[in-house]
Amino acid sequence: MELPLSSAVFTHTLTGGTLNVTTDDAVKAISIYNGTAVVGTVTGTTSVGGVASSAININENESYNIVAPTEADVIGAITIVAPVGCSLVIVANK
């Protein structure tokens, strides 16, 4: 997906905390990178086939990317957690 140059960019280093991204935030793409040895997580907030979302680990030197399927869409709600000792670098396009 190509985003127009005028799209807003969010950057943040999440250290020892939680970031909740909702559909109201209108995020079209997000990248989460873990540069620390402490594992961070990302969890969706919906169910599929009656199965609830569960946390996906983001290990050291790994990244996780979510992109809306079309330019007109936004990603669904997610929860990003960086426990104590973990720093997650987050870049998102709106």
C-alpha positions in Angstrom: 0.0 0.0 0.0 1.3 3.4 -0.9 0.4 6.2 1.4 0.3 9.8 0.2 3.3 12.0 1.3 0.9 14.1 3.4 0.0 11.2 5.7 0.8 11.8 9.3 3.5 9.8 11.0 3.6 8.8 14.6 6.9 7.7 16.3 7.4 6.6 19.8 9.6 4.4 22.0 7.4 2.5 24.4 9.4 1.5 27.5 7.8 -0.3 30.4 4.2 0.5 29.4 1.1 -0.2 27.2 -0.2 1.5 24.1 -3.8 0.9 23.0 -4.4 1.6 19.3 -8.1 1.9 18.4 -9.9 2.3 15.1 -10.6 5.9 16.2 -6.8 6.5 15.9 -7.2 5.9 12.1 -3.9 4.1 11.8 -3.3 2.7 8.3 0.0 1.0 9.0 2.1 0.3 12.1 5.5 -1.2 12.7 6.8 -2.4 16.1 10.5 -3.2 16.6 12.1 -4.7 19.7 15.8 -3.9 20.2 16.0 -5.4 23.7 16.3 -8.9 25.2 13.0 -8.5 27.0 10.0 -9.8 25.0 7.2 -7.4 24.1 3.8 -8.3 22.8 1.0 -7.3 20.5 -2.5 -8.5 20.9 -5.6 -8.0 18.7 -8.9 -7.3 20.4 -11.3 -9.4 18.3 -12.3 -13.1 17.9 -12.4 -15.2 14.8 -14.5 -18.4 14.7 -15.1 -18.0 18.5 -11.4 -18.0 19.3 -10.2 -14.9 21.2 -7.0 -13.1 20.1 -3.9 -13.9 22.1 -0.6 -12.1 22.5 2.1 -12.5 19.8 5.7 -12.2 21.2 8.1 -9.7 19.6 11.5 -11.0 20.5 14.9 -9.2 20.4 15.7 -7.7 17.0 12.3 -8.7 15.6 9.6 -6.5 14.1 5.9 -6.9 13.6 4.0 -5.0 10.9 0.3 -4.5 10.4 -1.1 -2.8 7.3 -4.7 -2.1 6.4 -5.9 -4.0 3.3 -6.7 -0.8 1.3 -5.9 2.9 1.6 -9.5 3.6 2.6 -9.3 1.2 5.6 -7.7 1.5 9.0 -6.3 -1.3 11.2 -8.4 -2.8 14.0 -7.7 -2.2 17.6 -4.5 -3.7 19.1 -2.7 -3.6 22.4 1.1 -3.2 22.5 2.9 -4.1 25.7 6.5 -3.3 26.6 7.2 -4.8 30.0 9.8 -3.4 32.4 13.2 -3.6 30.6 11.7 -3.7 27.1 11.8 -0.9 24.6 9.6 -1.1 21.5 10.1 1.4 18.7 6.8 2.2 17.1 6.2 3.9 13.8 2.7 4.4 12.4 1.0 6.1 9.5 -2.3 7.8 9.7 
